[in-house]
Amino acid sequence: MTADEQAPTRIGRYRWVICALLFFALTINYVDRQVLGVLKPHLETELGWSET
């Protein structure tokens, strides 16, 4: 096998690694936003927050 034949395989592998990293970053972002919504009632009582 020459270097030219190995290049597409290597590029394809990096493509999936980048896709996996993006997926995990988006998942963490989504979970972080949902946790704030779940904790909102507790944070309001603990910190004295109000809607105004």
PDB file with one MODEL, atoms N, CA, C and O in Angstrom:
MODEL        1
ATOM      1  N   MET A   1       0.834  -1.179   0.000  1.00  0.00           N
ATOM      2  CA  MET A   1       0.000   0.000   0.000  1.00  0.00           C
ATOM      3  C   MET A   1       0.878   1.242   0.000  1.00  0.00           C
ATOM      4  O   MET A   1       1.866   1.315   0.731  1.00  0.00           O
ATOM      5  N   THR A   2       0.522   2.192  -0.804  1.00  0.00           N
ATOM      6  CA  THR A   2       1.288   3.438  -0.855  1.00  0.00           C
ATOM      7  C   THR A   2       0.630   4.472   0.037  1.00  0.00           C
ATOM      8  O   THR A   2      -0.460   4.260   0.569  1.00  0.00           O
ATOM      9  N   ALA A   3       1.310   5.586   0.188  1.00  0.00           N
ATOM     10  CA  ALA A   3       0.786   6.668   1.030  1.00  0.00           C
ATOM     11  C   ALA A   3      -0.505   7.240   0.454  1.00  0.00           C
ATOM     12  O   ALA A   3      -1.375   7.682   1.204  1.00  0.00           O
ATOM     13  N   ASP A   4      -0.635   7.233  -0.874  1.00  0.00           N
ATOM     14  CA  ASP A   4      -1.850   7.765  -1.500  1.00  0.00           C
ATOM     15  C   ASP A   4      -3.074   6.910  -1.182  1.00  0.00           C
ATOM     16  O   ASP A   4      -4.182   7.434  -1.078  1.00  0.00           O
ATOM     17  N   GLU A   5      -2.887   5.611  -1.028  1.00  0.00           N
ATOM     18  CA  GLU A   5      -4.014   4.733  -0.740  1.00  0.00           C
ATOM     19  C   GLU A   5      -4.443   4.822   0.720  1.00  0.00           C
ATOM     20  O   GLU A   5      -5.599   4.537   1.032  1.00  0.00           O
ATOM     21  N   GLN A   6      -3.552   5.207   1.614  1.00  0.00           N
ATOM     22  CA  GLN A   6      -3.879   5.290   3.030  1.00  0.00           C
ATOM     23  C   GLN A   6      -4.516   6.625   3.409  1.00  0.00           C
ATOM     24  O   GLN A   6      -5.178   6.705   4.443  1.00  0.00           O
ATOM     25  N   ALA A   7      -4.342   7.652   2.626  1.00  0.00           N
ATOM     26  CA  ALA A   7      -4.840   8.988   2.960  1.00  0.00           C
ATOM     27  C   ALA A   7      -6.361   9.036   3.129  1.00  0.00           C
ATOM     28  O   ALA A   7      -6.824   9.604   4.118  1.00  0.00           O
ATOM     29  N   PRO A   8      -7.166   8.471   2.215  1.00  0.00           N
ATOM     30  CA  PRO A   8      -8.619   8.555   2.411  1.00  0.00           C
ATOM     31  C   PRO A   8      -9.094   7.859   3.688  1.00  0.00           C
ATOM     32  O   PRO A   8     -10.036   8.327   4.327  1.00  0.00           O
ATOM     33  N   THR A   9      -8.466   6.769   4.061  1.00  0.00           N
ATOM     34  CA  THR A   9      -8.859   6.071   5.280  1.00  0.00           C
ATOM     35  C   THR A   9      -8.580   6.927   6.502  1.00  0.00           C
ATOM     36  O   THR A   9      -9.392   6.992   7.425  1.00  0.00           O
ATOM     37  N   ARG A  10      -7.449   7.569   6.503  1.00  0.00           N
ATOM     38  CA  ARG A  10      -7.077   8.414   7.636  1.00  0.00           C
ATOM     39  C   ARG A  10      -8.022   9.613   7.740  1.00  0.00           C
ATOM     40  O   ARG A  10      -8.446   9.967   8.841  1.00  0.00           O
ATOM     41  N   ILE A  11      -8.353  10.236   6.621  1.00  0.00           N
ATOM     42  CA  ILE A  11      -9.264  11.383   6.626  1.00  0.00           C
ATOM     43  C   ILE A  11     -10.650  10.949   7.098  1.00  0.00           C
ATOM     44  O   ILE A  11     -11.291  11.664   7.868  1.00  0.00           O
ATOM     45  N   GLY A  12     -11.112   9.800   6.649  1.00  0.00           N
ATOM     46  CA  GLY A  12     -12.419   9.296   7.060  1.00  0.00           C
ATOM     47  C   GLY A  12     -12.494   9.045   8.551  1.00  0.00           C
ATOM     48  O   GLY A  12     -13.524   9.295   9.177  1.00  0.00           O
ATOM     49  N   ARG A  13     -11.406   8.551   9.123  1.00  0.00           N
ATOM     50  CA  ARG A  13     -11.377   8.289  10.559  1.00  0.00           C
ATOM     51  C   ARG A  13     -11.456   9.587  11.341  1.00  0.00           C
ATOM     52  O   ARG A  13     -12.188   9.663  12.328  1.00  0.00           O
ATOM     53  N   TYR A  14     -10.723  10.606  10.929  1.00  0.00           N
ATOM     54  CA  TYR A  14     -10.767  11.900  11.619  1.00  0.00           C
ATOM     55  C   TYR A  14     -12.142  12.544  11.499  1.00  0.00           C
ATOM     56  O   TYR A  14     -12.590  13.234  12.416  1.00  0.00           O
ATOM     57  N   ARG A  15     -12.797  12.326  10.395  1.00  0.00           N
ATOM     58  CA  ARG A  15     -14.131  12.885  10.199  1.00  0.00           C
ATOM     59  C   ARG A  15     -15.091  12.354  11.264  1.00  0.00           C
ATOM     60  O   ARG A  15     -15.879  13.121  11.818  1.00  0.00           O
ATOM     61  N   TRP A  16     -15.035  11.057  11.555  1.00  0.00           N
ATOM     62  CA  TRP A  16     -15.921  10.475  12.557  1.00  0.00           C
ATOM     63  C   TRP A  16     -15.537  10.893  13.964  1.00  0.00           C
ATOM     64  O   TRP A  16     -16.404  11.014  14.830  1.00  0.00           O
ATOM     65  N   VAL A  17     -14.267  11.114  14.204  1.00  0.00           N
ATOM     66  CA  VAL A  17     -13.835  11.606  15.517  1.00  0.00           C
ATOM     67  C   VAL A  17     -14.392  13.002  15.746  1.00  0.00           C
ATOM     68  O   VAL A  17     -14.877  13.307  16.836  1.00  0.00           O
ATOM     69  N   ILE A  18     -14.327  13.846  14.735  1.00  0.00           N
ATOM     70  CA  ILE A  18     -14.865  15.203  14.847  1.00  0.00           C
ATOM     71  C   ILE A  18     -16.379  15.160  15.050  1.00  0.00           C
ATOM     72  O   ILE A  18     -16.918  15.923  15.851  1.00  0.00           O
ATOM     73  N   CYS A  19     -17.061  14.282  14.336  1.00  0.00           N
ATOM     74  CA  CYS A  19     -18.515  14.145  14.519  1.00  0.00           C
ATOM     75  C   CYS A  19     -18.846  13.707  15.941  1.00  0.00           C
ATOM     76  O   CYS A  19     -19.795  14.217  16.537  1.00  0.00           O
ATOM     77  N   ALA A  20     -18.082  12.774  16.490  1.00  0.00           N
ATOM     78  CA  ALA A  20     -18.324  12.310  17.859  1.00  0.00           C
ATOM     79  C   ALA A  20     -18.078  13.429  18.864  1.00  0.00           C
ATOM     80  O   ALA A  20     -18.854  13.591  19.806  1.00  0.00           O
ATOM     81  N   LEU A  21     -17.019  14.198  18.679  1.00  0.00           N
ATOM     82  CA  LEU A  21     -16.732  15.307  19.587  1.00  0.00           C
ATOM     83  C   LEU A  21     -17.834  16.360  19.539  1.00  0.00           C
ATOM     84  O   LEU A  21     -18.231  16.887  20.578  1.00  0.00           O
ATOM     85  N   LEU A  22     -18.329  16.669  18.349  1.00  0.00           N
ATOM     86  CA  LEU A  22     -19.431  17.623  18.223  1.00  0.00           C
ATOM     87  C   LEU A  22     -20.697  17.092  18.894  1.00  0.00           C
ATOM     88  O   LEU A  22     -21.413  17.844  19.556  1.00  0.00           O
ATOM     89  N   PHE A  23     -20.971  15.809  18.726  1.00  0.00           N
ATOM     90  CA  PHE A  23     -22.142  15.208  19.356  1.00  0.00           C
ATOM     91  C   PHE A  23     -22.064  15.322  20.871  1.00  0.00           C
ATOM     92  O   PHE A  23     -23.040  15.708  21.513  1.00  0.00           O
ATOM     93  N   PHE A  24     -20.918  14.991  21.448  1.00  0.00           N
ATOM     94  CA  PHE A  24     -20.772  15.065  22.902  1.00  0.00           C
ATOM     95  C   PHE A  24     -20.836  16.504  23.401  1.00  0.00           C
ATOM     96  O   PHE A  24     -21.387  16.756  24.472  1.00  0.00           O
ATOM     97  N   ALA A  25     -20.288  17.445  22.650  1.00  0.00           N
ATOM     98  CA  ALA A  25     -20.353  18.851  23.058  1.00  0.00           C
ATOM     99  C   ALA A  25     -21.798  19.344  23.052  1.00  0.00           C
ATOM    100  O   ALA A  25     -22.219  20.043  23.974  1.00  0.00           O
ATOM    101  N   LEU A  26     -22.550  18.987  22.030  1.00  0.00           N
ATOM    102  CA  LEU A  26     -23.954  19.400  21.965  1.00  0.00           C
ATOM    103  C   LEU A  26     -24.782  18.728  23.057  1.00  0.00           C
ATOM    104  O   LEU A  26     -25.690  19.345  23.614  1.00  0.00           O
ATOM    105  N   THR A  27     -24.477  17.480  23.363  1.00  0.00           N
ATOM    106  CA  THR A  27     -25.194  16.777  24.423  1.00  0.00           C
ATOM    107  C   THR A  27     -24.948  17.433  25.774  1.00  0.00           C
ATOM    108  O   THR A  27     -25.883  17.632  26.549  1.00  0.00           O
ATOM    109  N   ILE A  28     -23.701  17.768  26.059  1.00  0.00           N
ATOM    110  CA  ILE A  28     -23.371  18.430  27.322  1.00  0.00           C
ATOM    111  C   ILE A  28     -24.064  19.787  27.402  1.00  0.00           C
ATOM    112  O   ILE A  28     -24.571  20.160  28.461  1.00  0.00           O
ATOM    113  N   ASN A  29     -24.092  20.526  26.300  1.00  0.00           N
ATOM    114  CA  ASN A  29     -24.762  21.822  26.270  1.00  0.00           C
ATOM    115  C   ASN A  29     -26.256  21.667  26.561  1.00  0.00           C
ATOM    116  O   ASN A  29     -26.819  22.445  27.331  1.00  0.00           O
ATOM    117  N   TYR A  30     -26.894  20.681  25.958  1.00  0.00           N
ATOM    118  CA  TYR A  30     -28.323  20.457  26.163  1.00  0.00           C
ATOM    119  C   TYR A  30     -28.613  20.065  27.608  1.00  0.00           C
ATOM    120  O   TYR A  30     -29.547  20.590  28.214  1.00  0.00           O
ATOM    121  N   VAL A  31     -27.828  19.154  28.162  1.00  0.00           N
ATOM    122  CA  VAL A  31     -28.035  18.706  29.540  1.00  0.00           C
ATOM    123  C   VAL A  31     -27.834  19.864  30.504  1.00  0.00           C
ATOM    124  O   VAL A  31     -28.579  19.995  31.475  1.00  0.00           O
ATOM    125  N   ASP A  32     -26.845  20.698  30.253  1.00  0.00           N
ATOM    126  CA  ASP A  32     -26.581  21.843  31.117  1.00  0.00           C
ATOM    127  C   ASP A  32     -27.779  22.786  31.149  1.00  0.00           C
ATOM    128  O   ASP A  32     -28.142  23.285  32.215  1.00  0.00           O
ATOM    129  N   ARG A  33     -28.389  23.033  30.013  1.00  0.00           N
ATOM    130  CA  ARG A  33     -29.565  23.909  29.966  1.00  0.00           C
ATOM    131  C   ARG A  33     -30.749  23.283  30.704  1.00  0.00           C
ATOM    132  O   ARG A  33     -31.503  23.990  31.372  1.00  0.00           O
ATOM    133  N   GLN A  34     -30.917  21.972  30.591  1.00  0.00           N
ATOM    134  CA  GLN A  34     -32.034  21.303  31.252  1.00  0.00           C
ATOM    135  C   GLN A  34     -31.856  21.289  32.765  1.00  0.00           C
ATOM    136  O   GLN A  34     -32.840  21.392  33.498  1.00  0.00           O
ATOM    137  N   VAL A  35     -30.646  21.165  33.240  1.00  0.00           N
ATOM    138  CA  VAL A  35     -30.390  21.146  34.681  1.00  0.00           C
ATOM    139  C   VAL A  35     -30.783  22.481  35.299  1.00  0.00           C
ATOM    140  O   VAL A  35     -31.339  22.509  36.397  1.00  0.00           O
ATOM    141  N   LEU A  36     -30.509  23.571  34.623  1.00  0.00           N
ATOM    142  CA  LEU A  36     -30.898  24.877  35.152  1.00  0.00           C
ATOM    143  C   LEU A  36     -32.412  24.989  35.279  1.00  0.00           C
ATOM    144  O   LEU A  36     -32.910  25.572  36.242  1.00  0.00           O
ATOM    145  N   GLY A  37     -33.137  24.446  34.332  1.00  0.00           N
ATOM    146  CA  GLY A  37     -34.593  24.462  34.411  1.00  0.00           C
ATOM    147  C   GLY A  37     -35.122  23.627  35.562  1.00  0.00           C
ATOM    148  O   GLY A  37     -36.092  24.007  36.216  1.00  0.00           O
ATOM    149  N   VAL A  38     -34.493  22.501  35.808  1.00  0.00           N
ATOM    150  CA  VAL A  38     -34.915  21.626  36.900  1.00  0.00           C
ATOM    151  C   VAL A  38     -34.592  22.257  38.252  1.00  0.00           C
ATOM    152  O   VAL A  38     -35.367  22.124  39.199  1.00  0.00           O
ATOM    153  N   LEU A  39     -33.469  22.931  38.347  1.00  0.00           N
ATOM    154  CA  LEU A  39     -33.041  23.524  39.613  1.00  0.00           C
ATOM    155  C   LEU A  39     -33.652  24.895  39.891  1.00  0.00           C
ATOM    156  O   LEU A  39     -33.438  25.451  40.968  1.00  0.00           O
ATOM    157  N   LYS A  40     -34.403  25.447  38.951  1.00  0.00           N
ATOM    158  CA  LYS A  40     -34.941  26.798  39.107  1.00  0.00           C
ATOM    159  C   LYS A  40     -35.743  26.987  40.394  1.00  0.00           C
ATOM    160  O   LYS A  40     -35.503  27.969  41.097  1.00  0.00           O
ATOM    161  N   PRO A  41     -36.676  26.109  40.740  1.00  0.00           N
ATOM    162  CA  PRO A  41     -37.427  26.321  41.992  1.00  0.00           C
ATOM    163  C   PRO A  41     -36.525  26.316  43.226  1.00  0.00           C
ATOM    164  O   PRO A  41     -36.721  27.115  44.142  1.00  0.00           O
ATOM    165  N   HIS A  42     -35.563  25.439  43.252  1.00  0.00           N
ATOM    166  CA  HIS A  42     -34.649  25.375  44.396  1.00  0.00           C
ATOM    167  C   HIS A  42     -33.781  26.631  44.468  1.00  0.00           C
ATOM    168  O   HIS A  42     -33.553  27.170  45.551  1.00  0.00           O
ATOM    169  N   LEU A  43     -33.302  27.090  43.326  1.00  0.00           N
ATOM    170  CA  LEU A  43     -32.468  28.294  43.306  1.00  0.00           C
ATOM    171  C   LEU A  43     -33.262  29.531  43.713  1.00  0.00           C
ATOM    172  O   LEU A  43     -32.726  30.429  44.362  1.00  0.00           O
ATOM    173  N   GLU A  44     -34.533  29.581  43.336  1.00  0.00           N
ATOM    174  CA  GLU A  44     -35.369  30.725  43.720  1.00  0.00           C
ATOM    175  C   GLU A  44     -35.515  30.814  45.233  1.00  0.00           C
ATOM    176  O   GLU A  44     -35.444  31.905  45.798  1.00  0.00           O
ATOM    177  N   THR A  45     -35.718  29.678  45.893  1.00  0.00           N
ATOM    178  CA  THR A  45     -35.883  29.713  47.349  1.00  0.00           C
ATOM    179  C   THR A  45     -34.547  29.939  48.055  1.00  0.00           C
ATOM    180  O   THR A  45     -34.489  30.678  49.038  1.00  0.00           O
ATOM    181  N   GLU A  46     -33.491  29.321  47.574  1.00  0.00           N
ATOM    182  CA  GLU A  46     -32.181  29.451  48.221  1.00  0.00           C
ATOM    183  C   GLU A  46     -31.610  30.861  48.085  1.00  0.00           C
ATOM    184  O   GLU A  46     -31.069  31.414  49.043  1.00  0.00           O
ATOM    185  N   LEU A  47     -31.733  31.432  46.898  1.00  0.00           N
ATOM    186  CA  LEU A  47     -31.095  32.719  46.623  1.00  0.00           C
ATOM    187  C   LEU A  47     -32.059  33.897  46.669  1.00  0.00           C
ATOM    188  O   LEU A  47     -31.639  35.045  46.522  1.00  0.00           O
ATOM    189  N   GLY A  48     -33.338  33.628  46.871  1.00  0.00           N
ATOM    190  CA  GLY A  48     -34.312  34.706  46.959  1.00  0.00           C
ATOM    191  C   GLY A  48     -34.605  35.371  45.627  1.00  0.00           C
ATOM    192  O   GLY A  48     -34.938  36.555  45.582  1.00  0.00           O
ATOM    193  N   TRP A  49     -34.485  34.627  44.557  1.00  0.00           N
ATOM    194  CA  TRP A  49     -34.773  35.179  43.235  1.00  0.00           C
ATOM    195  C   TRP A  49     -36.272  35.296  43.032  1.00  0.00           C
ATOM    196  O   TRP A  49     -37.053  34.548  43.620  1.00  0.00           O
ATOM    197  N   SER A  50     -36.666  36.255  42.182  1.00  0.00           N
ATOM    198  CA  SER A  50     -38.073  36.382  41.814  1.00  0.00           C
ATOM    199  C   SER A  50     -38.150  36.634  40.315  1.00  0.00           C
ATOM    200  O   SER A  50     -37.129  36.815  39.652  1.00  0.00           O
ATOM    201  N   GLU A  51     -39.359  36.644  39.793  1.00  0.00           N
ATOM    202  CA  GLU A  51     -39.562  36.845  38.359  1.00  0.00           C
ATOM    203  C   GLU A  51     -39.350  38.296  37.932  1.00  0.00           C
ATOM    204  O   GLU A  51     -39.224  38.570  36.739  1.00  0.00           O
ATOM    205  N   THR A  52     -39.311  39.215  38.869  1.00  0.00           N
ATOM    206  CA  THR A  52     -39.147  40.628  38.512  1.00  0.00           C
ATOM    207  C   THR A  52     -37.710  41.024  38.421  1.00  0.00           C
ATOM    208  O   THR A  52     -37.406  42.181  38.129  1.00  0.00           O
TER     209      THR A  52
ENDMDL
END
